[in-house]
Amino acid sequence: PVHWTIGQLKHYASLRAGLTLGKKYPPNSKLVEVPYLRVANVQGDYVKLDDIADVSVLPEEIEKYSLHKNELLMTEGGDRDKLGRGCIWNGEIQPCLHQNHVFAVTTDTSKLRIEFLNYVTSSNVARVYFDYTAKKTTNLASTNSTVILQFKLPIPPIKEQDSVVSYLETKCTEIDRCLSNTELIISKLQNYKKSLIYEV
């Protein structure tokens, strides 16, 4: 639509890098053990919480590297199809840090809804961009904060962003329900197949 704008993400959002692991602290440092997110925890549309690791840090580092509710998590590296994948952090664990290979993105909510950005980064527009700009090796790829913030995306007015998000949430919920039902049917059929083979 002609009234939409196109702009680089850096004009609408800020990005924070996480904690670098393996830091050496001075002897007798008073460290605190807290949970933190790794790349493996950040899936395409959810945070995997059943395998959360802990890290020992200084108390002042907890505030610096803690995740905040409604930040978009984006991965720095991994498989090409998962590069830059993201999901919204809902604050399920407090406090919870994030390692340096997981970026936390915050938007200016008066211009860009975090939910809208989440859907855009899941679209082919973002997938092609991150694949094209990635540094690639044989099996892996990586990006960086500069490349992420240079990503150009469509920016509708806030009311339209809210409408798009509402529509997609409804439709995606319906699709997820269909997928769950189909997976249940497949599981039952597989069990029936095994039972049939055994009986024969």
C-alpha positions in Angstrom: 0.0 0.0 0.0 1.2 3.5 -0.9 0.8 4.8 2.7 3.1 2.2 4.1 6.8 3.1 4.5 9.9 0.9 4.1 12.7 1.4 6.5 15.7 -0.2 8.1 15.1 -1.9 11.4 17.7 0.4 13.2 15.3 3.3 12.9 12.6 1.4 14.8 14.4 -0.9 17.2 17.5 -1.4 19.3 19.4 -4.6 19.8 21.3 -6.0 22.8 24.0 -8.7 22.7 24.2 -11.2 25.4 26.7 -12.6 27.9 30.0 -14.1 26.6 30.5 -17.4 28.2 33.8 -18.7 29.7 34.7 -15.4 31.3 37.4 -15.6 34.1 36.7 -13.7 37.2 39.1 -12.5 39.9 39.7 -14.9 42.8 37.1 -14.6 45.7 34.5 -13.0 43.3 31.0 -13.4 44.7 29.3 -15.1 41.8 25.6 -15.8 41.5 24.2 -18.8 39.5 21.3 -17.9 37.2 19.6 -19.5 34.2 20.5 -18.4 30.6 19.3 -19.0 27.1 21.4 -20.6 24.4 20.8 -20.7 20.7 19.3 -24.2 21.1 16.6 -22.7 23.4 15.4 -20.2 20.7 13.2 -22.1 18.3 11.3 -20.7 15.4 8.1 -19.8 17.3 8.8 -20.6 21.0 11.4 -20.8 23.6 12.4 -24.3 24.6 12.3 -24.2 28.4 12.9 -27.9 29.2 16.7 -27.7 28.9 17.8 -24.4 30.5 21.4 -24.2 31.6 22.9 -22.1 34.4 25.8 -19.7 34.4 27.7 -18.1 37.3 28.0 -14.3 37.0 28.6 -11.2 39.1 25.5 -9.7 40.6 25.8 -6.5 38.5 25.9 -8.6 35.3 22.4 -10.0 36.0 20.7 -6.6 35.3 22.9 -6.0 32.3 22.2 -9.3 30.5 18.7 -10.1 31.8 15.9 -10.6 29.3 12.9 -8.4 29.5 9.3 -9.4 28.7 8.3 -8.7 25.0 11.8 -8.7 23.6 12.3 -10.5 20.3 15.0 -13.1 20.5 17.1 -13.6 17.3 19.9 -16.1 16.8 23.3 -15.1 15.5 24.2 -18.4 13.9 23.2 -21.9 13.1 21.6 -23.7 10.2 21.0 -21.5 7.2 17.2 -21.9 7.4 17.2 -21.0 11.1 19.5 -18.0 10.9 17.9 -14.9 12.4 15.0 -17.0 13.6 13.1 -15.4 16.5 10.4 -15.7 19.0 9.1 -13.3 21.7 10.3 -13.7 25.2 7.3 -13.7 27.6 9.3 -13.6 30.8 8.6 -17.2 31.8 11.8 -17.2 33.9 13.0 -14.3 36.0 15.8 -13.5 36.0 17.1 -15.1 32.8 20.2 -14.1 30.9 21.0 -14.7 27.2 24.4 -15.7 25.7 26.1 -13.5 23.1 24.9 -15.6 20.2 21.3 -14.7 21.0 20.3 -11.1 20.4 17.4 -9.3 22.2 15.5 -6.8 20.1 13.3 -4.1 21.5 11.1 -1.9 19.3 9.8 1.6 19.6 6.2 0.5 20.2 4.8 3.8 18.9 6.2 2.9 15.5 6.7 -0.9 15.4 4.9 -3.6 17.3 7.2 -6.4 18.5 4.5 -8.9 17.4 4.5 -7.5 13.9 8.3 -7.7 13.7 8.1 -11.3 14.8 5.9 -12.2 11.9 8.0 -10.2 9.4 11.2 -12.0 10.5 9.3 -15.3 10.0 8.4 -14.4 6.4 10.2 -15.2 3.2 11.2 -11.5 3.0 13.4 -12.0 6.1 14.4 -15.6 5.3 15.9 -14.5 1.9 17.6 -11.5 3.4 19.3 -13.4 6.2 20.4 -16.2 3.8 21.7 -13.7 1.3 23.7 -11.6 3.8 24.9 -14.5 6.0 28.5 -15.6 6.3 28.4 -19.2 5.3 30.5 -22.3 6.0 29.8 -25.9 4.8 26.9 -26.5 7.3 26.5 -23.3 9.2 25.8 -19.7 8.7 26.1 -16.5 10.9 25.0 -12.9 10.9 25.7 -9.9 13.2 24.0 -7.0 14.8 24.8 -4.6 12.0 23.3 -6.8 9.4 20.2 -7.4 11.5 19.6 -3.7 12.0 20.1 -3.0 8.3 17.2 -5.3 7.5 14.6 -3.3 5.5 10.9 -4.1 6.3 7.5 -2.7 5.5 6.1 -0.4 8.2 2.3 0.0 8.2 0.6 2.4 10.5 0.2 1.1 14.0 -3.5 0.3 13.7 -2.8 -1.8 10.6 0.0 -3.6 12.3 -2.4 -4.5 15.1 -4.9 -5.7 12.6 -2.3 -7.8 10.7 -1.1 -9.3 14.0 -4.7 -10.1 15.2 -5.5 -11.8 11.9 -2.3 -13.9 11.8 -2.7 -15.0 15.4 -6.2 -16.2 14.7 -5.2 -18.0 11.5 -2.0 -19.5 12.9 -3.9 -20.8 15.9 -6.3 -22.6 13.6 -3.5 -24.0 11.6 -1.7 -25.2 14.8 -4.9 -26.9 15.9 -5.1 -28.7 12.6 -1.5 -29.8 12.8 -2.0 -31.1 16.3 -5.0 -33.1 15.3 -3.3 -34.5 12.2 -0.2 -35.5 14.3 -2.5 -37.3 16.7 -4.2 -39.2 13.9 -0.8 -40.1 12.4 0.4 -41.4 15.8 -2.7 -43.6 16.1 -2.3 -44.9 12.6 1.4 -45.7 13.3 0.4 -47.6 16.4 -2.3 -49.5 14.5 0.2 -50.4 11.8 2.6 -51.8 14.4 -0.2 -53.7 16.0 -1.4 -55.1 12.7 2.1 -56.2 11.6 2.6 -57.9 15.0 -0.8 -59.7 14.6 0.0 -60.8 11.1 
